[in-house]
Amino acid sequence: MKKYGFDMPKQLRNTFLRDLEDNWYLPLLAKHKGLKEGNIKRSNFGQYDMAVNYLTSVLEEAAAVNKVAVYNIDHMAQVRFWGKDSAALLDRTLSGNMSQMKIGSCKYTLLLNERGGVEDDMILMRASEEEFIMVINAGHDITDTLEDGTEKVADIDQIMRHKRDDEEVFAEDISDELVKVDIQGPLSYKVIKEVFGVEVLKNRNNPEKNMNFFTFNDVTKDGHRYFFSRTGYTNRWGWECYLPVAKAADHFKAIVTKALELGGLLVGLGGRDENRTSAGAVGLPLMGSEYNQQHTPINAPLFDAAVDMEKEDFTGKAALVKELATNPQKGLMIFVSEGIATGRSVYLNGERLGTVTSSINSPNLSLEQRLALNSSRKNVNEPQGTAAIGLAWLHRIPELTDGLEEGDSIGPRINVDLYREDAEGKPSGNPLKGYLSAQGINPATAPKALKNIENL
């Protein structure tokens, strides 16, 4: 059987833009901000050596999305499927309904295992009746046997192993042809319009109007193919841009230069993590944190959008049907806490509700949101202070009568304690104060009409 995925790299990979980050952006940022030049803080993410933050702090970078934030997301992979049976194969293997997608539309969906656990989450773009572009998470392009003997299988291989002999489906990883740069925030429209021209932002079926949320434009310029999708990982206005390698360096410089002029920043993985955690009322899950091979996605954000339970069959459906029959009460919720709560569990009146899966300090919390913690910590209560936000998998979502407090602008919330646990799984030490939020951190603007930002 043909192998499509790559071998495990011998050393960490670099994105196409790595040299520009080090040797072009750092000097530019230092001059722009009056900072001393230094090194980028980096970390292994999906077998790529990725920037956590640049010379600016994670908090500065996370706040940039309120103007315009640029992300080097070239560690994510793009896989092209084509052939007359490509929709049928994707329907059988992915949880969403690919055959019902319109040309020019995007679809968020999941690749599950037979137990219903999440192997990966992704976005698909339907380029034609027979062509799909699948955007997957970093590291999910590797098929190899690891040192401990376990097999790691790339998404492309997991899907193509379900191809029938009589089906016409072809697949290839096209990541080395494209460079992925995301532009998010209310000034993203202005940046893209000035760098690429306003036509790339228009509705492909009605050029007099702006493009719709979760659609994309397939553009050819100077003989090179570009994709601009009105999607993103922040739930704010923005786009994900897929730039041809031959043009990517010049485009990246133009994008970042314009963003800096407008008060924005290039944002590393730290700021991006805050942005997705604070996205809208429920946040957005991260593969490897909220999603994993053991957890089913039932009651996670976007479950109904990503999973079509009306489809005849798909990998993992039987397990989901079985779990849904038990009326599971579990779910993911956003919380606010007086400090980072990584490794802790959520307790309400002594009852363990679940486990923290993500937690990070946030610059996007209002003073009112922080004061609602009733914390004694000075940094939390200062006008320019900070607190943390996070996501937690709960085995039971509390009823509104379970200690609900009616907030004003911060909405309904439930006070909880966030404890570390000892070897026996019992709460240990002093808890962090926190509250579960029914409203989230930042209102979602991504689906709102672009007329709100096109003239900024």
N, C-alpha and C positions, 0 to 999 in steps of 0.2 A: 504494500500500500504506500502510495506517495506521501512523503512528509513535506508539509508546507511551512511549519514553524521553524524558527532558528534554533541553533544549539545554544546552550547556556554560555554566555560570554565568559572568557577567561578573566577579564577585568571589567570594571564598570564602564558603560558606554557614555558617550557624550552626545548631546543634541547638536544639530547642525549649527545652532546659534551660540554654542559655548564660547568660541573664540571672541565673538562680538561682545558677549557679556563681560568677559574679563578685560579685553583690551580696547574696547570702544565705549561701552556703557559706563563702566566704573569711573574712568577719567571724566566723562561727561557729567555723571551724577555728582561727583566730588566738586567739580567746578560750579555746577548749578546750585548745589545746596551749601557750598562753602565748607565742605567736609574734607577731612584728610583721607587720602586714598588708602584703601586697605584691601582685604581679601573678602571674597564672597563666602558666606557660611553655606556649606553644601552637605547633602545627605544622600544615601542610596535610596532611590525610589524606583522600583520596577527594573532594577539593574541599570539604572542611569544615575550619573552623578549630577544631582539637581540642586539648584539654588533654593535654600530655605528662605533667606533674605539677602539683600545686597548691602550696601552701606547704610541704608535706611533700616529702621527697626521693623519687626513683624507688624507692630501696631500701626506704624505710619503707612505701611504698604496695604494693610487690611482696610484702612480708612480711605485709601485712594479710589476705591470703587464708587465712592459718593460723587466723584468727578469723572475720572476715567482711569481705569486700571488695565495694564497690558500684561499678558502672561505668555511666557515661553512654554508652550504645552507640547513641544515637539517630541516628548517622550511617549506620548500616546500614539497608537498605531492606526493606520488606515488599511482596510482590506477590501478588495474589489471582488464581487461575485457577479458573474454574468452567464447568460445562456437561457434558453427557453424554459428551463425547469428551475431556475434559481429561486423564484418566489416560493415554489412548492417546497423546496429543500429548507429554506429559511423558515417557512411556516411550521414545518415538522420539528425543527430544532430550537427555535426561539419562542418565547412566551407570547409575543405580540403577533398581530395579524399583518403579515407583510404583503400578502397578495391584495389586500384592500387599500394599500398606500397609493396615493396619487403621485404622479411624476412631479418632482419638485418639492415633495413633502419630507419632513424628518419624523422619525419615530424613536421614542425611548423604549427600550425593551431589555429583557434579561435572558441570559444563557443559564439554564438550570441543569442540575444533575438529576438522576432518577429519584433521589430522596427529596427533591424539591429545594435543595440547597443552592445558593447562588454561586455559579462559577465566574460570572462577570456581568456587569451592566454596561450598556452601550447605546449609541445612537446610530440609526441607519438613515441614509439618504437614498431615495429612489431616483436615480438619474434617467432611467428609461423603463420601458416595460420589462426589459430583460437585464438591467444593470442596477446594482445596489453598491453603495459605498458604506462600509461598516467601520465605525470609529470605536476603538476598544482601549481599555486601560493599559498603562505601562506594564511591561513584563508578561502580558498575556499573548505575546507573539513568540513565546519560547516553547519548543517541544523537545524534551531531553529527559534522561534518567539522572536524578540528582545523586549526590554522594551517599545519602542514606538509603538509596535503592528505590525511592518513590519516583513515579513518573509524573512529569509536568507536561501538560498537553495544551498547546496554543488553541485559542478560540477557533482559528481557521481549520485546524485539524479535527477538533471536536465536531465541528459542523460537517466537514467533508467526509468524515467516517460514516455519516448517515446517508451519503449519496448512494442511490441505487444504480445498478449497472446500466439500466435503460434510460437514465436521466442525463440530460445535457446541462451540465453545470461546470463552470470553470472558476478558479479562484487564484488570486495572487495578492501578496502583501505589497502595497504601493507606497509604503511610508518613506522610502528613500527618494520618491519623486516629489513629495509635498512637505512643506514645513508648516506646522500648526502654530498659529499665534492667535490668542483670544483678546478681544477688546471689549471691555464691559464698563457700564456706567452711563450716566445721562449725556456725557459729551462724546460717547463712542460714535454716534452718528456723524458728528462734525469731523472727527478724526478720519473715519473711513471715506467720507465724502471728499475731503481735501486730498487724501492720498491716492484714492482709486477712482474717484468720480462718483457722482450721485446715482448713476445708472445701475451700479451694482447693488444698490439698496432698494430698488424698485420691484414691484410685484411683476413676476415674469409673465403673468397672464393679463395684466392691466398696468402697463408702465406709467400711467398717470397717478397711480397710487403706490404707497410704500408696501414693502413685502410684509407678509403676515408672520406672526409668531409660529415657530417650528416649521418654517419653510426655508429653502435655500436657493441660491442662484448659481448656476453652472456657467461660468464666464470664460470666454477665450479672448486673451489679449496678447497681441504680438506673437501668435502661434502657441501660447502657453495656456494651460487649463487651470482655472482657479475655482474654488468653491467658497461661497460666503453664506453661512447658515445663521439664521436668527435664533440662536440657541446659546446656552452658556451654563456655567456652574455656579451662578450667583443669584438667580431669580431677579436680577435687575435687567434693564435694557442692555442689549449687547449682541455681539456676533462672535462666531468662531470662524477664523479665516484659514484656508488651506492654500498656501502659496507655493508656486512652482519653485523648485530649488534654484534654478538659474536666476530668479528675480528676488529671492527671499531676503538676501542680505540688504539690498538697497531698500526694499519695502520695510524691513524691520527698523532700519535707521530712521526712515521717514515717519513711521508710526510712533516710535518712542520719542523722537525729537518733538513732534507735535503734542504728544501727551504731556511731556514735561512743560511745554509752553503753557498748557492749559491747567497746570497744577496737579497733573497725574503722575503716576510712577509705573515702572516695571515692577511687577509683584512676584515674589517667590512663593514656594509651596506653603510657607507658614501663613502668609496673608491669604492665599487661596483657600486654605483650610478654614480660616475664620469666615471668609466670604460664603463658603458653601454651608457651613454650620448655621450661620445667621440668615440663610436665604428663606425669606417668606415665613409663613406660619409654622412650618414643620421642619425646615432645614432640608438638606439633601444628603443622602447616605454616601459613604465612601466604601468602595470595595476593599475588604481586608479589615474594616472596622465595624461598620453597621452590617455589611453584607459579608458572608463567608460561605464556605461549602457546607457548613452544618446548619446555618440559619435559613429557614424559608422566608420569603419576603412578605408573607401575609401581614397585612396591616402596617406595612412600611409606607412611607410617602410614595405616591405615584404608583401604588400597586395596581389600581384599576386602569391606569394609563398604560402600564407596561405589560400587563398580563391579561390576555383575552380568554377567560374561562369558558366562553361559548365556542371556541374552536374545537373541532373534533378531537384533536390530540396534539400534544407537543411533549418534548422531553420534560419530565417532572410533573406533568399535569395530574397523574394518578395520586401522587403524594400530596399535592395541594388539595385535591378533592377530598381525600381522607381527612386531612387536618381541618379543612373548613367545616366538615360535618360535625366536628366537636365544638363548633362556635368559639374559636380561640379568642381570648380577651387581651392578648398581648398587643403591643404596639410601640412605635418609636415616638418619643417626645423630646422637644427642646426644653432645656432647663437653664436657669441663670444661677450662678453660685459665687460666693465671696472669694473663691480661689480656684485654681485648676484642680479638677476632681478626677483626673486619670487614675484608674485602678480602684476606684471606690464603687460602692453600691448605693442604691436609692432606698431610703426608709421613710415611711409615713406612719406616724404614731406607733413606732416599734415594729411595723410590718415591712418586711423586705419586698420591695416592688420590682426591683430589677437591677441591671448593671449599666454603669457608665461605659459608653463605647467611644466617645470623643469628648475632648474638653480643651479649651484654649482661651487665653485672655482676649478680650474684645474691646476695640475702641468705639464700637458702634452702639454701645449701650448708653441710654440717656441717664442723667442724674436720677430721674424719677424711677427708672428701672432698677438702678443700683440701690437707692434708698429703700425700695420695697423689700430688700433682703434683711433689713433690720440688723445689719452687721455692725460690729464695734470696730472694724478695721478702718483706719484713717484713710488709706488709699481708696477704699470703696466709696467713702462718703464725701470726698473732695469733689468740687465742681469739675475738675479735669481728671478725676480718678478713673480707675478701671476695675472691672470685675470679669468673671469668666462666663462663658457659655458652653453648652455641650449638648450631646444627644445621648439618650439612654434607651435601651431595650427594656421595656417593662412587661412583666407577665400579666399585669392587670392595670388597665387605665382607670385611675380613680374616678368615681362618680362625682358630679359637681357638688354633691352634699358633703363630700369627704374633706372638710376643712377649706372649702373654697373661699377665696377673698375676691371681692369685686374691685378690680383696679379701675383707674380712669383711662388714661391713654395707653396704659400697659395691658389692659384687658384682664380677663379671669386668670387666676393663678392659684396654685396649691403649694403651700410651704412644705418642704421636705428636709430631711437630714441626709447628708452624704458621708457615709462611714467607710473607713478601711475595714477589712475583715481579717480575722486571725486564721490560723491553719484549720480550725474547725468550722470556718464560715460564719463566725459570729462577729457582730460589730465590735470594733476595737478603737480605742483612743477617742479623741474629740472629733465630732463631726464638723463638716463645713455646712454653713447655712445655705439653703438654696430654695428655689421654687420652680415647679413645672409651669410652663407657660402655654396657654391655649391660643395665644396670639402670635407668639414668636418674637423675633428681634427686629427685623426690618420688613416693612410691607413689600410685597412682590410687585415690581414694575414691569417685568419682562413681557407679560401678555398685553400690557396697555399700549394704546395706539402711539405710533411714532410721531404723530403730529405734536405730541407733548415735548419732544426734544429736537425736532428737525431744524428749528430755527435758533437753537441755543448758540 
